[in-house]
Structures are given as structure tokens and as C-alpha cells.
């Protein structure tokens, strides 16, 4: 299902309070962005127990129940997890990953709040959630009859919301500080291959690992856990950031000339991170038009070209990342600066093309 309008996690409680209390709701979103935890937190805020049913783990009889004979007639007895006396929040997680037969078994439960002879207690909520087919996740088409029984909300990751949440539960400070500087690294699109990728959930997992190892965590172990949880490029960048934190080695010292680019092969992750930080600094400080370049801008451009030459002497590949286009092939740095770079550093620009 395509998202016409998306919302951030901070909007979910308000929307669920207005929608889920009157009609069933389905939350769409990529893996690991917090759909399940948001529903559980919402149910808890209302004082309702959250009962989760995982679509991929169900068979139709798990919902309808098994038949019993009563007064010469067969009746279906729904399972204890569903048939409750007190109101609760029924959370149908991975609903669109369930088989068509299981999805059909949900119809009356979702629309009529009833299954067989059992009816959900007054005040109960029904909320579903699932991933999209575009997320390289297990997702089956939902029949139009089921789609039409739900109000649909499309959730997107938000670094601002996540960092606010993270501050209150003790996420490792390296991670909160890093994502404050690089909010675009909170989430990345799921890859088509089987490899880790960055999500709010995977950053939380990495935080747990950092807390678990504590101050004794060495660089090799950090690389293992970072590459085991994050998108590869993000893992390299985070390891470089961690090395800076440990060694107080920053881009500011390099720009001022108080330090030089790291040259050791084992510091290549640090070099990539510093190059990325350098690129971000140039984006902020270099004006888009050359006509608006003042004395400070000319000095910044001159120093930038000098640093690029030094960086290229260590690694043309890393230097190229500073002037590279964005993911859509559009220039990130001002055109006038790239023209000057082409004039002064033809080898670097040729490698970029």
C-alpha cells in the first residue's frame, strides 16, 4: 500500500486515541521503526492490557477456536488469549503477513468485534500493523474487503521523535550524540540482500551491546557489533565517530591545522567519518552562488581545496566522497567550488566521474 500521507511516531498516540477507540486501525511502516512498541505504549497509557497475535504464527483455528458439543450442537470456543471478560487492546501484528485463510478469520473480529459467539468487551480496541511489500519484508496482499474494514495510518521514522524518546530510557550517549549530528542515519531502506540495515530498533540493539560491554569494549569488538546491527556505511561512520570520542580527534582540529588526516590503514573508518564531517561543514559554509562569496568564504574554499589535496594523497576514494553527488545524482557542493576543484585537482574530479 502506498502512503499518501505519513506521520511521525509523536502523532500516533493522538491519532489512535481518536480513531482506535471507535474503529479498527492498521499501522503501516518499515521494519524496526517502532510500530509494535507504540501500540503497546498506547494501550498501557489507557490502562489496557495489550494482547499481541502474530499473523505469521497463526492458523484459522487459533482465532475461531475448536468446536465443542453443547446441548447437542457444536459451538466454537475462541482461545483464552482472545476470549476475555475485561476490555483490552487486541494487537494484530504482521496482519498482512498472515495467510489468506487467517486474514479471512479476522474479518468479523475486526469489523464486528465478534468471533463466533464471543464479542469483545465494551471498551476494547483492535489495532493491526504490518510492513509494506516495498520493504523487502514478508507481506501478502490484503483483500479489498479487509482493507475497507480498517483505517490506515502510514508511519515514518523521525530522528527528532526517536532522540526525545531515547533520552528518557538511557540509550548510550555515543548513539544519541552521533544521531544528533547524523539524523539521516537513523533509518535506511531495507536492502534486497540479506544484510543488516539501520533502524531505530537496530540502534537500540547497538546501544544495549555498548552498555553490556562497557568501557572495556575494544575497537575490533565495536566493529563486529556495529556491522552486525547497522547499514555497512553507517557502521563504518559510527566506528569512526567512536574513535573520535575516545581520542578527542575532530574535524575542527584538522580544519584549523592543529591535526592532520589520519594515515594509518587501521584508521580508515575514522578517515571516512572525518571526510563525511568535512563534507557537511562545506555544505553549511560555502554559499550556493560565487557572487555571494565573501572573504571568509574564499578563505574556506582555499583551505578546503588544500585539505582535499592532502586527503587525496592518502586515499583518492575517500577524498572523492567529499565532492560526490547525492543518491539522486545531484551535486551537493556548490557548482562554482566543483569547477575550481576540477581546475586544481583534475585527478580527483576524474575519479568522481
FITOR-61674 format. One record per residue: x, y, z of N, C-alpha, C in turn; residue in three letters. Coordinates in steps of 0.001 Angstrom, whole numbers, padded with zeros to 6 digits, always signed. Layout:
! residues N
XYZXYZXYZALA ...
***
This chain:
! residues 353
+000847-001193+000000+000000+000000+000000+000886+001247+000000UNK +000556+002190-000867+001320+003418-000974+000832+004445+000047UNK +001782+005219+000567+001444+006223+001577+001128+007550+000918UNK -000116+008009+001066-000463+009336+000579+000000+010397+001570UNK -000157+010085+002860+000274+010979+003938+000920+010119+005012UNK +002090+010521+005483+002798+009791+006531+002833+010615+007811UNK +002968+009929+008929+003045+010610+010220+004268+010108+010974UNK +004745+010903+011904+005872+010514+012742+005351+009850+014015UNK +006219+009147+014748+005759+008458+015966+005075+009356+016983UNK +005466+010620+017055+004866+011511+018049+003371+011731+017818UNK +002909+011532+016580+001487+011736+016272+000631+010517+016579UNK +001256+009353+016740+000499+008112+016861-000459+008092+018066UNK -000031+008457+019284-000973+008400+020414-002233+009230+020184UNK -002059+010430+019651-003211+011301+019397-004152+010675+018372UNK -003571+010133+017287-004395+009546+016241-005111+008286+016721UNK -004406+007443+017472-005034+006231+017970-006153+006553+018968UNK -005960+007590+019761-006990+007961+020736-008276+008366+020026UNK -008130+009056+018878-009320+009486+018153-009902+008432+017237UNK -009050+007508+016758-009502+006526+015765-009766+005148+016349UNK -008775+004615+017080-008871+003222+017530-009975+003019+018563UNK -010404+004088+019214-011469+003966+020204-012836+003824+019552UNK -012916+004059+018239-014205+003934+017546-014162+002953+016381UNK -012973+002764+015778-012853+001872+014633-011497+001181+014644UNK -011391-000017+014042-010086-000671+013944-009119+000151+013093UNK -007846+000099+013463-006801+000882+012791-005683-000060+012345UNK -005092+000246+011196-003927-000518+010726-002766+000454+010535UNK -001615+000144+011151-000425+000987+011049+000560+000332+010085UNK +000878+001035+009026+001857+000573+008045+003214+001221+008328UNK +004283+000490+008064+005604+001090+008223+006711+000089+008002UNK +007898+000593+007773+009062-000253+007529+009431-001039+008775UNK +010163-002121+008632+010596-002898+009803+011457-002059+010739UNK +011261-002258+012032+012158-001682+013026+011951-000232+013378UNK +010834+000384+012950+010663+001807+013260+009768+002040+014471UNK +009323+000960+015134+008650+001133+016416+007143+000955+016417UNK +006584+000290+015403+005125+000130+015341+004597-000614+016571UNK +005198-001753+016871+004709-002583+017975+004840-001868+019317UNK +005991-001246+019555+006205-000579+020844+005262+000610+021012UNK +004924+001291+019921+003991+002414+020007+002597+001939+020395UNK +002171+000805+019829+000845+000278+020168+000812-000165+021627UNK +001858-000864+022069+001894-001317+023461+001902-000130+024425UNK +002657+000906+024084+002706+002091+024947+001354+002795+024986UNK +000659+002827+023843-000664+003457+023804-001657+002689+024661UNK -001652+001362+024543-002549+000545+025363-002258+000745+026847UNK -000982+000799+027184-000587+000987+028578-001065+002340+029105UNK -001032+003366+028237-001468+004701+028664-002949+004733+028989UNK -003725+003797+028413-005153+003721+028675-005475+002714+029777UNK -004437+002075+030312-004657+001081+031342-005204-000225+030806UNK -004981-000503+029518-005475-001722+028892-004331-002704+028679UNK -004601-003975+028915-003620-004994+028583-003537-005127+027072UNK -002318-005238+026559-002112-005387+025116-001863-006863+024812UNK -002781-007464+024081-002671-008868+023707-002245-008936+022245UNK -001048-009438+021990-000496-009464+020636-000707-010824+019988UNK -001207-010809+018769-001299-012001+017938-000429-011768+016711UNK +000503-012667+016447+001430-012511+015315+000855-013253+014113UNK +000570-012522+013048-000091-013104+011890+000618-014297+011301UNK +001947-014257+011287+002712-015347+010684+002705-016607+011531UNK +002243-016510+012770+002270-017660+013677+000880-018240+013932UNK -000107-017807+013138-001481-018210+013398-002030-019120+012311UNK -002943-019967+012704-003792-020730+011796-005227-020292+012069UNK -006155-020497+011117-007540-020042+011342-008128-020525+012657UNK -007842-021786+013032-008421-022313+014264-007877-021632+015519UNK -006716-020953+015380-006182-020210+016521-007070-019024+016873UNK -007882-018578+015916-008803-017470+016151-010221-017961+016383UNK -010671-018818+015491-012047-019298+015577-012228-020212+016779UNK -011172-020938+017128-011249-021885+018228-011616-023272+017737UNK -011765-024183+018658-012103-025568+018309-013564-025829+018684UNK -014239-026722+017933-015656-026976+018217-015850-027855+019449UNK -016921-027571+020173-017344-028397+021295-018850-028642+021166UNK -019307-029731+021770-020726-030057+021720-021410-029538+022982UNK -022432-028702+022775-023218-028173+023874-024698-028331+023539UNK -025400-029080+024379-026825-029308+024162-027091-029857+022764UNK -026222-030774+022348-026417-031421+021063-026015-030585+019865UNK -025409-029437+020097-024976-028564+018991-023486-028276+019124UNK -022855-028101+017986-021429-027759+018003-021273-026245+018097UNK -020418-025817+018978-020099-024398+019117-018585-024249+019109UNK -018137-023120+018572-016695-022852+018533-016313-022022+019742UNK -015281-022472+020415-014802-021781+021614-013511-021043+021290UNK -013539-019708+021224-012320-018962+020916-011273-019156+021990UNK -010014-018994+021647-008937-019242+022608-008965-018265+023779UNK -008352-018693+024871-008327-017896+026094-007662-016543+025882UNK -006679-016487+024972-005976-015222+024742-006902-014153+024177UNK -007979-014573+023487-008925-013618+022899-010155-013448+023773UNK -010715-014553+024225-011967-014515+024997-011687-014060+026427UNK -011832-012764+026665-011564-012179+027977-012795-011442+028478UNK -012858-011295+029790-014013-010635+030400-013839-009124+030483UNK -012597-008675+030602-012324-007249+030740-011859-006664+029407UNK -012132-005365+029174-011674-004745+027927-010156-004785+027810UNK -009675-004897+026589-008241-004960+026341-007948-004462+024935UNK -006681-004346+024616-006242-003942+023276-005773-005186+022530UNK -006466-005537+021461-006088-006678+020633-005194-006162+019514UNK -003933-006536+019568-002945-006052+018596-002642-007158+017597UNK -003025-006955+016358-002825-007934+015293-001551-007572+014540UNK -000425-008029+015047+000877-007682+014479+001153-008555+013250UNK +001798-007956+012248+002110-008641+010996+000843-009234+010376UNK -000244-008495+010485-001526-008970+009970-001463-009278+008483UNK -000803-008402+007727-000755-008615+006276+000282-009655+005862UNK +000960-010267+006831+001849-011387+006530+001148-012718+006755UNK -000074-012673+007309-000835-013892+007563-001347-014477+006253UNK -001638-015765+006269-002185-016429+005089-003588-015891+004810UNK -004076-016034+003563-005427-015546+003250-006506-016128+004156UNK -006386-017407+004543-007391-018011+005423-007401-017350+006789UNK -006219-017016+007301-006152-016345+008592-006703-014930+008475UNK -006374-014251+007383-006913-012904+007179-008437-012927+007157UNK -009017-013927+006489-010478-014028+006439-011059-014282+007820UNK -010323-015032+008645-010804-015306+010004-010867-014029+010840UNK -010088-013019+010428-010083-011759+011160-011265-010865+010806UNK -011962-011126+009695-012964-010201+009195-013977-009789+010257UNK -014663-010771+010841-015714-010438+011803-015122-009859+013087UNK -013917-010308+013443-013274-009797+014648-012929-008328+014480UNK -012500-007953+013270-012106-006571+013014-013328-005668+012845UNK -014296-006097+012034-015436-005227+011749-016490-005272+012847UNK -016887-006472+013261-017994-006616+014206-017536-006816+015645UNK -016191-006923+015832-015639-007146+017173-016208-008423+017790UNK -016429-009392+016931-017040-010644+017358-016383-011796+016610UNK -016245-012926+017295-015792-014132+016633-016587-015298+017202UNK -017338-015954+016323-018257-016978+016778-019300-016363+017696UNK -019490-016945+018868-020439-016404+019824-019834-015427+020805UNK -018538-015157+020660-017855-014266+021613-017751-012859+021043UNK -018022-011872+021860-017910-010469+021466-016920-009779+022395UNK -016049-008969+021815-015066-008251+022623-015772-007362+023638UNK -015258-007283+024861-015880-006427+025877-015910-004968+025441UNK -016916-004263+025855-017021-002833+025561-015773-002110+026072UNK -015229-001244+025237-014009-000531+025595-012756-001167+025052UNK -012878-002323+024394-011709-002977+023795-011321-002280+022491UNK -010054-002394+022131-009533-001799+020903-008982-002896+020002UNK -009057-002663+018690-008447-003570+017718-007507-002750+016839UNK -006217-003083+016904-005203-002356+016134-004337-003376+015407UNK -004123-003162+014125-003241-004021+013339-002006-003257+012892UNK -000981-003992+012481+000245-003364+011977+000929-004324+011027UNK +001722-003765+010127+002444-004623+009196+003425-003836+008358UNK +004329-004565+007719+005310-003964+006829+004729-003865+005418UNK +005407-003072+004590+004968-002912+003209+005739-003862+002303UNK +005156-004194+001176+005822-005083+000232+007125-004476-000275UNK +007190-003152-000312+008390-002463-000793+009534-002517+000205UNK +009299-003047+001412+010328-003103+002450+011116-004400+002424UNK +010980-005190+001369+011656-006489+001269+011298-007380+002456UNK +010088-007214+002971+009610-007994+004110+008498-008929+003646UNK +008193-009921+004474+007098-010828+004167+005790-010053+004267UNK +005118-009896+003147+003849-009164+003112+002997-009733+001988UNK +001777-010079+002332+000834-010597+001344-000206-009528+001035UNK -000761-009564-000171-001829-008597-000479-003007-008778+000463UNK -003609-007675+000857-004797-007704+001701-006018-007540+000805UNK -006995-008409+000966-008214-008326+000175-008922-006994+000418UNK -009595-006505-000608-010262-005205-000503-011285-005201+000633UNK -011912-006364+000894-012893-006429+001986-012242-006139+003324UNK -010991-006598+003506-010289-006342+004760-009726-004927+004797UNK -009205-004459+003659-008701-003088+003587-009795-002109+004003UNK -011012-002370+003525-012120-001454+003767-012660-001526+005184UNK -012175-002496+005965-012604-002618+007356-011682-001881+008314UNK -010645-001225+007796-009618-000614+008629-009380+000840+008247UNK -009003+001640+009239-008472+002976+008976-006956+002857+008922UNK -006335+003398+007889-004916+003152+007627-004065+004369+007978UNK -002978+004117+008715-002010+005148+009095-000631+004693+008621UNK +000075+005582+007975+001418+005263+007481+002457+005958+008368UNK +003290+005149+008995+004282+005646+009951+005647+005771+009291UNK +006348+006850+009586+007712+007040+009108+008624+007311+010294UNK +009893+006952+010143+010862+007183+011215+011146+008673+011351UNK +011377+009111+012566+011708+010511+012845+012843+010548+013849UNK +013965+011125+013443+015109+011227+014354+014779+012114+015554UNK +014020+013179+015321+013650+014071+016421+012835+013329+017471UNK +011826+012594+017023+010994+011836+017959+011801+010760+018663UNK +012645+010056+017895+013395+008951+018485+014401+009444+019521UNK +015075+010544+019230+016056+011073+020170+015384+011567+021449UNK +014186+012125+021327+013432+012526+022516+013101+011314+023366UNK +012661+010243+022697+012357+009001+023407+013626+008398+024008UNK +014720+008412+023248+015966+007785+023686+016528+008457+024932UNK +016317+009766+025047+016858+010489+026202+016240+010019+027508UNK +015035+009456+027428+014353+009059+028652+014549+007618+029059UNK +015204+006803+028203+015347+005390+028558+016804+004934+028620UNK +017727+005876+028530+019131+005527+028729+019838+004946+027525UNK +019448+005359+026312+020210+004945+025131+021639+005470+025278UNK +022614+004668+024854+024020+005010+025040+024328+006401+024472UNK +025056+007232+025220+025311+008612+024761+026058+008692+023440UNK +026919+007714+023118+027575+007743+021813+026537+007750+020699UNK +025482+006982+020884+024470+006849+019833+023612+008106+019742UNK +023175+008632+020879+022355+009844+020825+023152+011021+020264UNK +024416+011139+020657+025241+012233+020140+025498+012059+018640UNK +025765+010820+018237+026037+010558+016820+024811+010873+015960UNK +023633+010404+016392+022432+010621+015591+021939+012059+015669UNK +022357+012790+016691+022067+014219+016710+022803+014906+015570UNK +024040+014470+015315+024818+015020+014210+024409+014428+012866UNK +024008+013147+012857+023662+012468+011609+022266+011857+011699UNK +021227+012681+011788+019866+012136+011905+019447+011308+010700UNK +020098+011539+009552+019757+010771+008353+020213+009320+008455UNK +021015+008991+009464+021487+007622+009638+020581+006801+010567UNK +019506+007401+011069+018616+006643+011952+017987+005464+011222UNK +017621+005671+009975+016913+004635+009223+017425+004609+007791UNK +017553+003412+007264+017875+003265+005851+016951+002229+005241UNK +016716+002343+003975+015783+001450+003284+016291+000011+003362UNK +015402-000935+003672+015839-002339+003735+016484-002779+002432UNK +017640-003429+002499+018335-003866+001282+017666-005099+000685UNK +017970-005343-000573+017423-006531-001240+018212-007782-000880UNK +019409-007581-000365+020227-008721+000059+020095-008915+001564UNK +020547-010059+002040+020439-010366+003470+021620-009756+004223UNK +021439-008539+004674+022472-007863+005453+021811-006901+006417UNK +022486-006562+007518+021893-005640+008496+021623-004272+007874UNK +020657-003572+008440+020381-002208+007985+019897-001388+009174UNK +020133-000100+009111+019880+000795+010239+018391+001087+010403UNK +017909+000917+011622+016550+001278+012008+016600+001747+013459UNK +015544+002396+013947+015514+002710+015377+015733+001476+016243UNK +015184+000335+015826+015365-000893+016595+016820-001344+016597UNK +017502-001265+015457+018887-001735+015414+019817-000806+016187UNK +019522+000501+016218+020318+001410+017044+020109+001096+018521UNK +018883+000723+018887+018608+000321+020272+019391-000948+020609UNK +019443-001890+019673+020214-003112+019877+021694-002799+020076UNK +022209-001884+019262+023612-001498+019398+023852-000832+020748UNK +022913-000006+021191+023035+000634+022497+023119-000407+023612UNK +022263-001433+023520+022304-002496+024532+023669-003173+024554UNK +024236-003380+023356+025549-004024+023280+026629-003138+023889UNK +026576-001833+023612+027574-000914+024165+027495-000880+025688UNK +026274-000861+026214+026114-000892+027676+026625-002212+028241UNK +026364-003310+027525+026752-004627+028016+028269-004776+028098UNK +028985-004335+027056+030448-004450+027057+031095-003414+027968UNK +030487-002237+028073+031013-001213+028958+032319-000613+028467UNK +033068+000033+029351+034309+000715+028958+035362-000218+028383UNK +035240-001510+028630+036243-002456+028139+036082-002771+026652UNK +035065-002236+026009+034828-002508+024591+036009-002040+023751UNK +036612-002956+023003+037741-002578+022144+037264-002309+020729UNK +038147-001765+019886+037766-001356+018535+037298-002524+017684UNK +037967-003661+017787+037580-004814+016972+036180-005294+017335UNK +035879-005340+018622+034551-005778+019045+033490-004769+018630UNK +033813-003481+018738+032875-002448+018308+032544-002611+016829UNK +033543-002896+016015+033288-003095+014585+032351-004273+014354UNK +032554-005332+015125+031711-006527+014963+030255-006199+015274UNK +030004-005545+016419+028619-005290+016813+027990-004195+015944UNK +028781-003203+015518+028235-002145+014663+027851-002707+013295UNK +028738-003520+012711+028434-004107+011408+027382-005207+011519UNK +027153-005698+012722+026118-006703+012920+024740-006129+013139UNK +024643-004792+013249+023347-004163+013509+022986-003065+012514UNK +023969-002428+011908+023715-001235+011099+024001-001448+009620UNK +023490-000541+008810+023876-000461+007407+025399-000328+007331UNK +026074-001065+006438+027544-001056+006422+028167+000340+006451UNK +027678+001254+005615+028260+002599+005598+028055+003315+006923UNK +026915+003104+007553+026648+003724+008848+027536+003123+009927UNK +027785+001821+009839+028654+001160+010818+030067+001723+010753UNK +030586+001905+009528+031925+002481+009360+031976+003880+009952UNK +030949+004669+009645+030912+006044+010131+030808+006089+011651UNK +029977+005230+012231+029828+005231+013685+031112+004803+014378UNK +031796+003806+013830+033065+003381+014428+034090+004508+014386UNK +034073+005270+013281+034960+006422+013204+034615+007464+014248UNK +033317+007684+014443+032882+008644+015460+033322+008188+016851UNK +033151+006898+017135+033547+006383+018445+035035+006575+018677UNK +035816+006431+017620+037260+006624+017760+037578+008088+018067UNK +036814+008985+017466+036998+010407+017756+036682+010700+019220UNK +035570+010149+019695+035174+010372+021086+036253+009880+022037UNK +036823+008725+021719+037831+008146+022596+039151+008915+022548UNK +039477+009453+021384+040782+010072+021207+040728+011597+021086UNK +039508+012158+021208+039338+013613+021073+039991+014108+019790UNK +039646+013448+018706+040243+013728+017401+039121+014203+016494UNK +039007+015499+016242+037869+016021+015495+038233+016760+014226UNK +037230+017021+013394+037430+017724+012128+037842+019164+012365UNK +037417+019733+013493+037769+021119+013787+039283+021288+013867UNK +039964+020327+014514+041424+020418+014634+042096+020308+013276UNK +041523+019497+012375+042108+019341+011041+041923+020620+010237UNK +040747+021214+010292+040493+022446+009535+041410+023573+010018UNK +041625+023632+011328+042488+024682+011869+043967+024408+011624UNK +044300+023188+011254+045693+022843+011038+046392+022321+012267UNK +045635+022116+013336+046230+021586+014559+046441+020084+014487UNK +045815+019419+013523+045964+017976+013329+045896+017685+011840UNK +046335+016527+011451+046295+016136+010038+045380+014935+009869UNK +045064+014645+008599+044228+013476+008323+044941+012210+008821UNK +044222+011296+009461+044863+010046+009898+045313+009220+008700UNK +046510+008668+008760+047087+007955+007623+047158+006442+007816UNK +047025+005973+009039+047169+004541+009263+046007+003775+008623UNK +046312+002631+008062+045293+001819+007418+044209+001418+008412UNK +044599+001149+009651+043618+000742+010657+042712+001889+011083UNK +043023+003134+010661+042185+004288+010967+041319+004690+009779UNK +041119+003785+008822+040366+004138+007618+038911+004485+007955UNK +038320+003805+008941+036956+004162+009327+036894+005577+009877UNK +037912+005969+010639+037997+007328+011156+038147+008319+010007UNK +038954+007973+009018+039164+008841+007868+037850+009070+007130UNK +037067+008013+006925+035773+008158+006260+034849+009072+007052UNK +034830+008890+008368+033948+009721+009177+034372+011190+009105UNK +035659+011453+009222+036142+012830+009156+035862+013458+007795UNK +035998+012667+006733+035699+013176+005394+034227+013540+005278UNK +033371+012719+005855+031937+012994+005818+031615+014252+006622UNK +032271+014406+007776+032073+015606+008583+032588+016844+007840UNK +033690+016703+007129+034255+017792+006331+033279+018204+005230UNK +032684+017230+004563+031698+017495+003521+030513+018273+004100UNK +030033+017841+005275+028924+018542+005907+029274+019981+006257UNK +030510+020201+006690+030952+021561+007014+030959+022441+005757UNK +031427+021896+004635+031467+022671+003398+030064+023000+002903UNK +029143+022058+003040+027760+022314+002623+027187+023489+003395UNK +027515+023584+004678+026990+024655+005516+027670+025994+005239UNK +028975+025976+004961+029734+027234+004934+029951+027816+003552UNK +029843+027001+002502+030060+027538+001159+028729+027985+000555UNK +028601+029272+000148+027342+029740-000446+027105+029104-001811UNK +025844+029008-002191+025493+028367-003459+025995+029171-004657UNK +026007+030485-004537+026430+031347-005644+027795+031951-005350UNK +028661+031975-006366+030003+032526-006194+029955+034020-005934UNK +028897+034687-006455+028768+036127-006254+028583+036478-004774UNK +028147+035496-003992+027906+035757-002568+029089+035345-001703UNK +030189+034956-002339+031362+034527-001589+032133+035740-001081UNK +032226+035865+000219+032992+036952+000807+034406+036504+001123UNK +035077+037306+001920+036464+036990+002270+036538+035685+003054UNK +035597+035489+003978+035598+034262+004771+035324+033046+003889UNK +034413+033211+002911+034098+032114+002013+035277+031744+001137UNK +036006+032733+000664+037185+032459-000172+038255+031736+000629UNK +038411+032161+001888+039392+031504+002748+038982+030053+003019UNK +037665+029824+003245+037173+028463+003459+037408+027599+002236UNK +037119+028149+001046+037297+027393-000198+038772+027063-000426UNK +039643+028018-000154+041076+027783-000342+041573+026699+000599UNK +041135+026775+001868+041557+025777+002845+040967+024410+002490UNK +039724+024398+001992+039071+023144+001626+039822+022442+000503UNK +040247+023202-000499+040980+022589-001619+042317+022041-001151UNK +042955+022758-000235+044221+022276+000304+044026+020973+001075UNK +042955+020921+001875+042683+019710+002644+042284+018549+001736UNK +041588+018854+000639+041210+017806-000307+042444+017197-000973UNK +043402+018041-001289+044651+017541-001879+045352+016606-000895UNK +045422+017048+000362+046063+016210+001385+045313+014891+001565UNK +043983+014975+001534+043168+013768+001703+043359+012821+000522UNK +043430+013383-000687+043600+012549-001880+044949+011851-001898UNK +045945+012471-001282+047262+011824-001202+047195+010555-000359UNK +046262+010527+000588+046082+009340+001435+045151+008347+000749UNK +044040+008853+000224+043059+007989-000448+042200+008818-001385UNK +042350+008588-002679+041511+009275-003656+040044+008898-003440UNK +039814+007641-003094+038438+007167-002887+037747+007934-001762UNK +038455+008125-000647+037855+008848+000471+037666+010314+000109UNK +038636+010916-000559+038524+012317-000965+037351+012518-001910UNK +037116+011524-002759+036024+011625-003717+034663+011687-003024UNK +034543+011063-001843+033263+011098-001136+032891+012508-000686UNK +033887+013380-000558+033616+014750-000127+032883+015526-001219UNK +033257+015312-002473+032660+016079-003567+031640+015270-004356UNK +031313+014070-003908+030394+013197-004642+028978+013770-004672UNK +028203+013379-005696+026798+013746-005792+025988+012980-004755UNK +024736+013400-004562+023882+012684-003620+023325+011415-004268UNK +022430+010717-003556+021918+009435-004035+021134+009571-005331UNK +020602+010775-005601+019848+011012-006828+020711+011559-007956UNK +022034+011607-007725+022938+012088-008766+023045+013595-008854UNK +022536+014309-007851+022592+015768-007854+023776+016269-007038UNK +024454+017328-007509+025588+017869-006755+025155+018350-005372UNK +026016+018118-004382+025750+018576-003024+026504+019868-002744UNK +027745+019934-003201+028546+021142-003022+028248+022132-004144UNK +028491+023428-003914+028194+024449-004928+028944+024191-006234UNK +028310+024521-007350+028897+024272-008663+030205+025037-008848UNK +030281+026269-008343+031485+027062-008533+032687+026419-007830UNK +032429+025810-006663+033519+025153-005954+033965+023901-006706UNK +033010+023162-007272+033361+021958-008030+034154+022312-009280UNK +033837+023466-009894+034603+023914-011070+036045+024213-010671UNK +036207+024880-009533+037564+025173-009067+038298+023885-008691UNK +037578+022939-008123+038194+021658-007783+038651+020937-009046UNK +037838+021017-010106+038201+020372-011366+039451+021005-011964UNK +039602+022299-011743+040776+023006-012283+042029+022697-011480UNK +041873+022649-010144+043043+022475-009295+043358+021015-008990UNK +042335+020149-009093+042523+018732-008757+041881+017845-009813UNK +042365+017898-011043+041727+017124-012124+041684+015627-011843UNK +042709+015094-011186+042744+013642-010924+041610+013241-010002UNK +041321+014082-009021+040253+013783-008074+038884+013835-008751UNK +038660+014844-009587+037383+015008-010256+037174+013931-011309UNK +038259+013492-011984+038138+012413-012942+037690+011134-012244UNK +038179+010906-011029+037782+009710-010272+036315+009787-009870UNK +035802+011006-009740+034416+011210-009345+033452+010869-010474UNK +033885+011006-011699+033002+010821-012850+032885+009352-013228UNK 
***
